[in-house]
């Protein structure tokens, strides 16, 4: 049975893309046929004059391109929006209709026959709206569960102050919906961690009751792909 892993964050900018790439690289190292899906990407193409763009804004690299470069896996992006906002807000500004969550679930299930592992990177946090009806990554998990696909969820969090509250809220929301998180990942572990970061290594699993799978070094997304892939296999070796 195909393994479907949803990668969410406690917030935006916590390291979901690098974590997704690392998970993909680890799966590929084990010989799994692996693909990464980004249902909705925002903040791309918002150059000068683009919808929702600030003056002089420079388009960012799409997350799937970063994943493909780092992990070397197959990647799929289904909707791209220019404004660096939540997907439903960006779509409203651009007058674009977002596909419903049920359609995302159906596409993933169709892909499952050709893959051993599908990794799905969300946008921002767990309850960010991904379609026009308010559907979220949590709703996507529900649709997949209803289809007996039994998705797992990895939660990416920050290393420093404030992460305990954000991680606890995300884990509690998942559990209230009947999902036990597969684990936490610190998306950017500093080279010189402070007191809060060092304490959070113990406190994150303690207060959430969820295992800490790994901590990814800050700046790993800029590494050479060979170095990244070798490291990723060791980061998730015990999974």
C-alpha positions in Angstrom: 0.0 0.0 0.0 1.3 3.5 -0.9 2.4 5.5 2.0 1.0 9.1 2.0 2.7 11.6 4.3 1.3 15.1 4.8 3.9 17.6 5.8 2.5 20.6 7.8 4.1 23.3 9.9 3.3 25.1 13.1 3.6 28.4 11.0 5.0 29.6 7.7 8.7 29.7 7.2 9.5 26.9 9.6 11.4 24.6 7.1 8.6 22.5 5.6 10.2 22.5 2.1 13.6 21.4 3.3 12.0 18.8 5.6 9.9 17.5 2.7 13.0 17.3 0.5 14.8 15.4 3.3 12.0 13.0 3.7 11.9 12.4 0.0 15.7 11.9 -0.2 15.5 9.4 2.7 12.7 7.4 1.0 14.6 7.4 -2.3 17.7 6.1 -0.5 15.6 3.2 0.7 14.5 2.4 -2.9 11.0 3.7 -2.6 9.3 5.2 -5.7 8.7 8.6 -4.3 7.0 11.8 -5.5 6.3 15.1 -3.8 3.1 17.1 -4.3 2.5 20.8 -3.5 -1.3 21.3 -4.0 -1.1 25.1 -3.8 1.9 27.3 -4.1 1.7 31.1 -3.4 4.2 33.9 -3.6 5.6 32.9 -7.0 5.6 35.3 -10.0 4.9 38.3 -7.9 7.4 40.5 -9.7 7.0 44.2 -10.2 3.4 44.9 -11.2 2.2 41.4 -10.5 -1.0 40.8 -8.5 -0.3 41.4 -4.8 3.3 42.2 -5.4 5.3 44.8 -3.5 7.3 47.3 -5.5 10.5 45.7 -6.7 9.5 42.2 -5.5 11.5 39.4 -6.9 9.8 36.0 -7.5 10.8 33.2 -5.2 11.8 29.8 -6.4 8.8 27.4 -6.2 9.0 24.9 -3.4 8.8 21.9 -5.7 11.9 23.1 -7.6 13.8 23.3 -4.4 12.7 19.8 -3.5 13.6 18.4 -6.9 17.0 20.0 -6.7 17.8 18.7 -3.2 16.1 15.3 -3.3 16.1 14.4 -7.0 12.6 13.1 -6.9 9.5 13.6 -9.1 7.5 16.7 -8.1 4.1 18.0 -8.9 2.6 21.5 -8.3 -1.1 21.8 -9.0 -1.9 25.5 -8.5 0.4 28.5 -8.5 -0.5 32.0 -7.2 1.5 35.2 -7.3 0.7 36.9 -4.0 2.7 35.8 -0.9 -0.5 35.2 1.1 -2.7 32.4 2.2 -4.0 30.4 -0.8 -7.6 31.4 -0.5 -6.7 35.1 -0.1 -4.2 35.0 -3.0 -6.8 33.3 -5.2 -9.5 35.9 -4.3 -7.1 38.7 -5.3 -6.3 37.1 -8.6 -9.9 35.9 -9.2 -8.7 32.3 -9.5 -10.9 29.4 -8.5 -9.1 26.9 -6.4 -9.7 23.2 -6.8 -11.6 21.6 -3.9 -9.9 19.5 -1.4 -11.8 16.5 -2.6 -10.2 16.9 -6.0 -6.7 16.9 -4.4 -7.5 13.7 -2.6 -8.7 12.0 -5.8 -5.6 13.0 -7.6 -3.4 11.7 -4.8 -5.2 8.4 -4.8 -4.8 8.1 -8.5 -1.1 8.7 -8.2 -0.8 6.1 -5.4 -0.8 3.2 -7.9 2.5 4.3 -9.4 4.4 5.2 -6.2 5.5 3.7 -2.9 5.6 7.0 -1.1 3.7 10.3 -1.7 4.8 13.4 0.3 2.3 16.3 0.3 3.6 19.7 1.4 1.0 22.0 2.8 1.0 25.8 2.8 1.8 27.4 6.1 0.1 25.7 9.1 -2.4 22.9 9.4 -5.6 25.1 9.2 -4.5 27.4 6.3 -7.3 27.4 3.7 -6.3 25.6 0.5 -9.6 26.0 -1.4 -12.5 28.4 -1.9 -14.7 26.5 0.6 -12.3 26.7 3.5 -10.8 23.2 3.1 -7.5 22.7 4.8 -4.7 20.1 5.0 -6.6 18.6 7.9 -9.6 18.2 5.6 -7.4 16.5 3.0 -6.2 14.1 5.7 -9.9 13.3 6.4 -10.7 12.7 2.8 -7.8 10.3 2.4 -8.7 8.5 5.6 -12.3 8.1 4.4 -10.8 6.4 1.3 -8.9 4.1 3.6 -5.5 5.6 2.5 -4.6 6.2 6.2 -2.2 9.2 5.8 0.4 10.1 8.3 1.3 13.6 9.3 4.7 15.1 10.1 4.7 18.4 11.9 7.6 20.8 11.2 8.3 23.3 14.0 10.7 26.1 15.0 13.6 25.5 17.3 13.3 28.6 19.5 11.0 30.5 21.9 7.3 30.1 21.2 7.6 26.7 19.5 6.1 24.8 22.4 2.8 26.6 22.2 2.6 26.4 18.4 3.5 22.7 18.3 1.1 21.8 21.1 -1.8 23.6 19.4 -1.0 21.8 16.1 -0.7 18.4 17.7 -3.9 18.9 19.7 -5.8 19.9 16.6 -4.7 16.7 14.8 -5.6 14.5 17.8 -9.0 16.1 18.1 -9.6 15.0 14.5 -8.4 11.5 15.2 -4.9 11.7 13.8 -1.8 10.8 15.8 1.1 12.7 14.4 4.0 10.6 13.1 6.4 13.0 14.8 7.9 16.5 15.0 10.9 17.8 12.9 12.8 21.0 13.9 13.1 22.5 10.5 16.2 24.7 11.1 18.5 23.9 14.0 21.0 26.7 14.6 24.7 26.0 14.7 24.9 27.8 18.1 21.7 27.0 19.9 20.7 29.2 22.8 19.1 28.1 26.1 15.5 28.0 24.7 16.6 25.8 21.7 18.5 23.4 24.0 15.6 23.1 26.4 13.1 22.6 23.5 14.9 19.4 22.4 13.6 17.8 25.6 10.4 19.9 26.0 8.9 19.5 22.5 8.4 15.7 22.8 7.5 16.0 26.5 4.8 18.7 26.2 3.3 17.4 23.0 3.6 13.6 23.7 5.0 13.3 20.1 8.4 12.0 19.2 11.0 14.4 17.8 12.1 12.7 14.6 15.1 14.8 13.8 16.5 18.4 13.7 17.6 19.7 10.3 20.7 22.0 10.4 19.9 25.6 9.6 21.0 26.4 6.0 20.8 22.8 4.8 18.6 23.9 1.9 21.6 25.6 0.4 23.8 22.5 0.5 25.1 20.6 -2.5 22.5 18.0 -3.4 24.9 15.0 -2.9 25.7 16.2 0.6 22.0 16.9 1.4 20.9 13.4 0.2 23.6 11.6 2.2 22.7 13.6 5.3 18.9 13.1 4.9 19.3 9.4 4.9 20.9 9.6 8.3 18.4 12.2 9.7 15.6 9.8 9.1 17.5 6.5 9.5 15.4 5.4 12.5 12.0 6.0 10.8 
